[in-house]
Amino acid sequence: MPTWLLILIVGVVLLIIGVAVEAAKILIWIGIAVLVISLILGLVRRGGAKV
């Protein structure tokens, strides 16, 4: 399971439960940032392989 997905799931669970709402928000933003970075890196790798 990808790390970004794990972080996102933990953040959502914390947000739903209501425990440490600020920590959950931080985890969700970290998960989103990791997702975006991994998508960009994936596109760069694919683009580099075609050239």
C-alpha positions as CSV (number, residue, x, y, z in Angstrom):
1,M,0.0,0.0,0.0
2,P,1.4,3.4,-1.0
3,T,2.6,5.6,1.9
4,W,0.5,8.6,0.8
5,L,-2.6,6.5,0.9
6,L,-1.8,5.3,4.4
7,I,-1.3,8.9,5.6
8,L,-4.5,10.0,3.9
9,I,-6.6,7.1,5.4
10,V,-5.2,7.9,8.9
11,G,-6.0,11.6,8.5
12,V,-9.5,10.9,7.4
13,V,-10.1,8.4,10.3
14,L,-8.8,10.9,12.8
15,L,-11.0,13.6,11.3
16,I,-14.1,11.4,11.4
17,I,-13.5,10.4,15.0
18,G,-12.8,13.9,16.0
19,V,-9.6,13.1,17.9
20,A,-6.9,15.7,17.4
21,V,-8.6,17.6,14.6
22,E,-5.6,19.8,13.9
23,A,-3.3,16.7,13.6
24,A,-5.8,15.2,11.2
25,K,-5.8,18.3,9.0
26,I,-2.0,18.2,8.9
27,L,-2.0,14.5,8.0
28,I,-4.5,15.1,5.2
29,W,-2.4,18.0,3.8
30,I,0.7,15.9,4.0
31,G,-1.1,13.0,2.2
32,I,-2.3,15.4,-0.6
33,A,1.2,16.8,-1.0
34,V,2.7,13.3,-1.2
35,L,0.1,12.3,-3.7
36,V,0.7,15.3,-6.0
37,I,4.5,14.8,-5.8
38,S,4.2,11.0,-6.6
39,L,1.9,11.8,-9.6
40,I,4.4,14.4,-10.9
41,L,7.3,12.0,-10.5
42,G,5.3,9.3,-12.2
43,L,4.6,11.5,-15.2
44,V,8.2,12.6,-15.4
45,R,9.4,9.0,-15.4
46,R,7.0,8.0,-18.1
47,G,7.8,11.0,-20.2
48,G,11.6,10.4,-19.8
49,A,11.1,6.7,-20.9
50,K,9.4,7.7,-24.1
51,V,12.1,10.1,-25.2
